[in-house]
Amino acid sequence: MMTDNTMAGAEQVLQEAREALDEGLFPLQLFQDDDLHDLEVQRLFGQSWVFIGHESEIPEPGDYARRYIGDDPFIFVRDESGEINLLFDSCRHRGTQVCRAEQGNTSHFRCPYHGWTYKNNGEAAGIPQKTKAFQELDREEHGLAHVPRLESYEGLVFASINEDVPSLEEWLGDYKWYLDIQLKLPDGGMEVVGEPHRWVIDANWKTIADNFNGDSYHTAWAHGSVVDLELGGEETVGHAGTGESIDHHIHCNGHTTSIRGFEDEDVFLTYPDEIVDELFSGEELSEEQWQVARQALSFTGAIFPNFGFLHFGDTTDDPNKDVAPFFTIRKWRPIGPDQMELWSWGLVPKNAPESFKERMYKMYTSNFGPTGNFEQDDVPIWKSITEAAGGEFARTQDLQLNYQMGMEWMSEMELDEDWAGPGFAYSENLEEGGMRLFHEQWYEMVAGNDREDALGMPMNVDTGVSR
Amino acid sequence: MKLSDREDELEELLVEREVRQFLNHEAELLDARELNEWFGLIAEDISYYMPRRSMRENTAGVFSDKSYYFDESYGSLKARVMRFDSEYAWAERPPTRTERYVTNVVVTDYDDEEVDVESNLLVYLSRGDSEDHDFYSAKREDTLRRDGDSFEIADRTILLNQTILSTDNVSIFL
C-alpha cells in the first residue's frame, strides 16, 4: 500500500540517493527498503519491458507456461493460430486464476469456480447458462485481459503493463547489436532446453542486477573455487585487469555487456570446430559483429531492468574433459524488498547435433543454476548484502557503498575509440560504470522520471559534453 | 509355510538390513561432511542424476526429460566434491548443518552383485548465523553394487518434491 508516509519516506531516501549517485556511491539501505520496493513495483517494473520467456518454450499451438511481472500472474500461451499471447490469469467473472499448472498444453482454460471457459487466445468461449443468467453480457468484452504490450526480439519475448512504453526495439536500441551476436551466431538461432530452473532467495533483486552489469572484479574471489579446480580458464574467471585477454566493458542504451576475448584469434567462445564449421556461417551478422564473435571468450550481459545472460567458453565440469561453452539467460523477479525468484534457462544452437546440445546444457548446470559451481557461491553473497542493508545501522549511519572504480580520480579508464560496435566501450574491465548506469536508470524511474534521462555520456568520460 | 520359503524371506531381510545399514552410514558421512570418504562409496561408472520436477494439470510425479540439476559422471561428481576443499567455496563456509532421514527403504530387486533400492530422503538444513531452517524431500532410486563387505553406489536418481526450490543453492549431496 502506497500511503503518504510511504511516499514521504521514499522521497527522502531518493533525494539522498541522488546525491550519492552523483559521487559514484550507492546507499547500502537501498538494498532493502520496504517503501522503495512499493515504488519499484509501481514506477519501475510497471513502466518497463520485463522478460517473459523464449518462443521455443511454447513451440506448438496450445503450449503454455505461467509467468509473472512482479506479483502479477500471466499465462504465456501460443494460440491455435500460432500467435503468442500473454493473458492476465484472472477470470473476468470473479477473478479466480484459470491456469493452475506451471506448464502444459490446452485449447481452453477453464475457471474452477463457476466454469467460465476461455480459448487459448483469451476469448471467452463458454459462460454456463448464459442465455438464462447473463443475457445482456457481451462475451467479446469478457475475455481474459491481454498484457497491454507484448513484443519479441529474436525469440526473446518481453512484455510491459504500461501501454505507453516505447517499442521493445527502441528500449533495446543499439544493444541489439550485442544480442545479435549471442542469438544469431549459429544458423537457425538458439533454443531453450526443457524448463527453467526456478528458486526463491532472500536477496534484493538489485544485488544480482549489479552483478550482471559488469562486475568483472568479483570473479576471481567469489569463484576462486572454480579457478582452484581448473574448471574455468584463468582468462574466463581470473582476476579482472590481468592476463592476456582483451577485455571490454560496454554501455549501450542503458544495457551493458562485458566481453573477454583474444585479438586476432579464432576463439568463438570455445565452440568446437564442427559447430563453427557447420553452423557459424556468419550470414546473419555484420563483418564487425563476426569479428567480435570470432575473438570472444565470454560475454556477460544485462538488459535493464531484470534480464541477464552469460555466454561463456572455456569451462568444464571435469578437469579431465575438454572445455565447452554454455549460454544461459535469466530473470530476477522481485517478490519483496528482501526476496526474489531467480529464473534461469539453458540455451543451445537449435541446429546443433543432439550430443552437443546435451554437452552444452551440462556445462550450464555445472556452472550456473542452483547447482552450478559458480552460482552456488554467488547467492549467499547477495543474501548477505540484503541482510546488512535492512537494519537500523544502514538507515542511520549514512553507509555508502563504493562504485567509483573507473572514475577519473580512481583509475585510468579510456574509451576504445576503435571499437566497432555501438555504445561506449571501455578497454578495461576494472571499472564499475555499468553498475552506475544501472543505478542511474533505477533512480530516474523510481523518482518518476524518464529512463532516457539516465542515458547518454557516462559520468566519468570527460569529452566536454555534459551528461 | 515351507522352511525353504522362510529361508528366502530371511535372505531378503538380511539384504534389506545390509542396505539400510549402508544408507545410514552414507547419510552419516554426508551429515558429517566427510565428503572424500563419501566419494569413496561412489562407483567409477556412477550416474548421479537429479531431474527437474514438472508441474502438470492432470499428472502427478512428472519429471522433465531434458532439464535437471545434476547429471554427473565420476569425474564431474569428483570435481564437485573437491570444490569444497577450496577456501573459496563460500556456499559451504560455514558448512550447512544437516540431518538426513532415510526411510521407506524398499529393495525392489537383487542378485549376487547388485541391489536396486528405493528410499525416501528428508534432509533438514540450517545455515549461517540464523534460526532459519529448510528441508529437501525426495525419493531416491539407487543401484548399489557389492564391494567386499559393503556396497558402492552405481546409480542414483534423486526425485525432489519441489519444483521451485526454496534454498539459496544446492551445495550438499542428496
Boltz contact constraints between the chains, C-beta under 6 A:
constraints:
  - contact:
      token1: [A, 101]
      token2: [B, 55]
      max_distance: 6.0
  - contact:
      token1: [A, 101]
      token2: [B, 56]
      max_distance: 6.0
  - contact:
      token1: [A, 101]
      token2: [B, 57]
      max_distance: 6.0
  - contact:
      token1: [A, 102]
      token2: [B, 55]
      max_distance: 6.0
  - contact:
      token1: [A, 104]
      token2: [B, 56]
      max_distance: 6.0
  - contact:
      token1: [A, 104]
      token2: [B, 57]
      max_distance: 6.0
  - contact:
      token1: [A, 193]
      token2: [B, 66]
      max_distance: 6.0
  - contact:
      token1: [A, 194]
      token2: [B, 64]
      max_distance: 6.0
  - contact:
      token1: [A, 194]
      token2: [B, 66]
      max_distance: 6.0
  - contact:
      token1: [A, 194]
      token2: [B, 67]
      max_distance: 6.0
  - contact:
      token1: [A, 195]
      token2: [B, 64]
      max_distance: 6.0
  - contact:
      token1: [A, 195]
      token2: [B, 67]
      max_distance: 6.0
  - contact:
      token1: [A, 198]
      token2: [B, 164]
      max_distance: 6.0
  - contact:
      token1: [A, 199]
      token2: [B, 165]
      max_distance: 6.0
  - contact:
      token1: [A, 200]
      token2: [B, 166]
      max_distance: 6.0
  - contact:
      token1: [A, 201]
      token2: [B, 168]
      max_distance: 6.0
  - contact:
      token1: [A, 224]
      token2: [B, 88]
      max_distance: 6.0
  - contact:
      token1: [A, 225]
      token2: [B, 83]
      max_distance: 6.0
  - contact:
      token1: [A, 225]
      token2: [B, 86]
      max_distance: 6.0
  - contact:
      token1: [A, 225]
      token2: [B, 88]
      max_distance: 6.0
  - contact:
      token1: [A, 225]
      token2: [B, 89]
      max_distance: 6.0
  - contact:
      token1: [A, 228]
      token2: [B, 86]
      max_distance: 6.0
  - contact:
      token1: [A, 229]
      token2: [B, 79]
      max_distance: 6.0
  - contact:
      token1: [A, 229]
      token2: [B, 82]
      max_distance: 6.0
  - contact:
      token1: [A, 229]
      token2: [B, 83]
      max_distance: 6.0
  - contact:
      token1: [A, 317]
      token2: [B, 76]
      max_distance: 6.0
  - contact:
      token1: [A, 318]
      token2: [B, 75]
      max_distance: 6.0
  - contact:
      token1: [A, 318]
      token2: [B, 76]
      max_distance: 6.0
  - contact:
      token1: [A, 318]
      token2: [B, 79]
      max_distance: 6.0
  - contact:
      token1: [A, 320]
      token2: [B, 75]
      max_distance: 6.0
  - contact:
      token1: [A, 370]
      token2: [B, 165]
      max_distance: 6.0
  - contact:
      token1: [A, 370]
      token2: [B, 169]
      max_distance: 6.0
  - contact:
      token1: [A, 370]
      token2: [B, 170]
      max_distance: 6.0
  - contact:
      token1: [A, 371]
      token2: [B, 69]
      max_distance: 6.0
  - contact:
      token1: [A, 371]
      token2: [B, 70]
      max_distance: 6.0
  - contact:
      token1: [A, 371]
      token2: [B, 170]
      max_distance: 6.0
  - contact:
      token1: [A, 373]
      token2: [B, 83]
      max_distance: 6.0
  - contact:
      token1: [A, 376]
      token2: [B, 91]
      max_distance: 6.0
  - contact:
      token1: [A, 376]
      token2: [B, 169]
      max_distance: 6.0
  - contact:
      token1: [A, 376]
      token2: [B, 171]
      max_distance: 6.0
  - contact:
      token1: [A, 377]
      token2: [B, 90]
      max_distance: 6.0
  - contact:
      token1: [A, 377]
      token2: [B, 91]
      max_distance: 6.0
  - contact:
      token1: [A, 379]
      token2: [B, 168]
      max_distance: 6.0
  - contact:
      token1: [A, 379]
      token2: [B, 169]
      max_distance: 6.0
  - contact:
      token1: [A, 380]
      token2: [B, 91]
      max_distance: 6.0
  - contact:
      token1: [A, 380]
      token2: [B, 168]
      max_distance: 6.0
